[in-house]
């Protein structure tokens, strides 16, 4: 995909995320206040945090697309990991805030818990539909871009949908005579959000620490290299993740009595073919070894 096309998609995703969340947060906040629902107010706060999350994802992805320079010869892809890390922490903070509000209401304000009206129920249904749609839209394009930051942003949308499902259940039970279920649901929502935040933060940290790719990917690379002309054996294969890109260190064995030029051409061919076959591979460093003599 061309960088100009990527920038258009990134801008579109950001516009949809920011505009959609602002409108939805305002709608849910009004519904929560007028409908006397703490769960819906918590849900609105979650949506509002998604506005900032989308903005962080946009900045992180755009900065990661900067070309290599003298101070950063390997590029800026890890800035997207930084954005994902920030998004995960924002999500965790939002979850803890929602959980705290629920615990406080249960422990210290139980006498003041009111039975919600039907308005928050309607808002919850609207939120579930809108946020699931935003999740699918964002995740589809995040996979096209292979963007960890926008995948994290997509999960922000889905956790908001989960939050609204919980709100719907809690509000419904509160209206059936169990008003304490409204803050209880806020606590459950908190736990769900923290779990997703943990997964996002862990993935971001792994990619910042040069974590190797999974064994399935390495097996595909190994099988592909072994089919290349002139390659007798693979002596070493290592991979490391660099943001959403991959670096490969490779040692191949070639016939021991060929010329340096022939060995170089084999290595160059492997290098070009691997980068063409696996678009996420940014660079392959190849060392050529003489194959062990037969017999």
Secondary structure, DSSP 8 states (H G I E B T S, - for coil): --HHHHHHHHHHHHHHHHHHHHHHHHHHHHHHHHTT-HHHHHHHHHHHHHHHHHHHHHHHHHHHTS---SS-TT-STHHHHHHHHHHHHHHHHHHHHHHHHHHHHHHH-GGG-----SHHHHHHHHHHHHHHHHHHHHHHHHHHHT-HHHHHHHHHHHHHHHHHHHHHHHHHHHHTT-TTHHHHHHHHHHHHHHHHHHHHHHHHHHHHTT----HHHHHHHHHHHHTSTT--EEEEEEEEEETTEEEEEEEEEE-TTS-HHHHHHHHHHHHHHHHHH-TTEEEEEEEEEE-----
